[in-house]
Amino acid sequence: MSDSHQGPGQGPGPGPGPDPDRAPGLEPGGGVPPGETPPGEGGLSGAGPRETHNPTRGWAKGPLVLIALVVLLFAVGFLAYAVYV
């Protein structure tokens, strides 16, 4: 009679992985020697096109005037509603 229970690492799924004591490139204690890892990234300083237009001042006058007009219209509308009711 066969036992239907399968222990860890047995059966249809993948095993638990390689034995850490026999894995290549590992030093005792689990460290990795220099040269076994890829070099770090050089950064993103050269990525993308160079920006030639960088506005140094805040908002332009046009958007600020437009926002002020919208706020003024709402204020006048609420004031007219309050007087009417």
N, C-alpha and C positions, 0 to 999 in steps of 0.2 A: 504494500500500500504506500502511495506517495504522499508526502506532506504538502498541502496546498499553500502553506504559508511560506513566503519568500522573504529572506532577510534583506537588509540594506545592501544596495549595490548588485542585487540579483534581480533578474526579471527583464521586462521589456524596455525599461527606461535606461538612460545613460548611467554609467557608474559614478562613484563619488569624485572622480577626477584623479590626476596623477598623484603619486606619493610625493609629498614635499621633500622628503629626504633624498629622492632620486631626481628631482626636477633640475634641468640644466640651468646654469646661470645664477643659482642661489648660493649665497655664502651661508655658513653656519649661523643660525639664529634668524634666518629669513631675509637678510639684507641682499641687495643687488649690487654687484661690483660695478665700478665706473666702466662705461663703454657698453654695457648691456642695455641701457635705456637710451631712447632717442634724445637728441638735444632739445632744449626748450625752444619755444616759439620766439621768433625775432620781433614780435609785436605787430601792431597794425598801423604803424606810422606811415607806411608807404602805400596803404590800401586806398584805392579810389582815386578819382581825379582831384586835382588841386582846386580848392575853392578860391575864386578870384573876387567874389563880392561878399563881403562880410559887413553888414550894417553895424556900426559901432554905437549908434544912439538907440533909444527906446522906440516906442511906438511912433508911427508917422502921424501927421496931423489929420489926414483924411479919415482913418478909422476912428480916431478919438472924437472928431466932430460928429461922425455918423452915430456913434454910441451915445454921445451927449444929446443929440436930437431925438433919438428913440426914447431915452430916459425922460426927456422933457415932454414929449408927446404923451407918455404914460402918466406922468405927473399931472399934466393938464387934464387928461381924460378922467383920472380919479378925482380930481378937484371938481370938475364939472358934474360928475356922478354924485359926489357928496352934496353939492349945492342943490342939484335937481331932486334928490330923494329927501 
